[in-house]
Amino acid sequence: MLREETAALLKRWNYPFESLYGWTFKGDPWCDDVAVEAYLGNALFVIYQIAEVGMGKYYGRVAVLFDHEHPTLFLACKEGVVLFPNIRPVVTPDGRYMFACFYYGVLIIDLMKRKFTGLKLDHYEDSVCYDMQPSGDTFHIYHKENGKSSVIIPERLTWHEGPGEQENIETYFQPYEQAVGKLKPYWL
């Protein structure tokens, strides 16, 4: 169901969203949609057609756009992604990064460089969610269930240009161990 806040953002961006794969809004009360705008980065992150496909497991499609005045598709999922309940992309306080935690990992977008990366989280469980926060030149991924944290150094991630078309973004996600390099992550 297209919520008022999401509908207002989509209207403001004036993009032909119906051109995205799986984009159908027929007032389906069983589907939800989320849109988050990064004002400083001039970007819009949309998760659409969110539906519960199993108890506590959700599935949806993702699209990221840049340039409010002349919207262009930066990244979109050709295939749907498995989501946690109440998934909402987050913009860092400095406006540089936007990220979303999915069931299989974290999608990170560098809004200033207009690049993205993905990080697989091999240590997740069905009932566990993660929250990611920047701290200086690192990211901290917090395990919401037990409060533990691991540190990711952005320079060790492989960054990609936005393909500008619909692809399977999961193929861009790199293993957690590769992202932290030879340094062993510390747990708080």
Order of alpha helices (4+ residues) and beta strands (2+ residues): alpha-beta-beta-beta-beta-beta-beta-beta-beta-beta-beta-beta-beta-beta-beta-beta-alpha
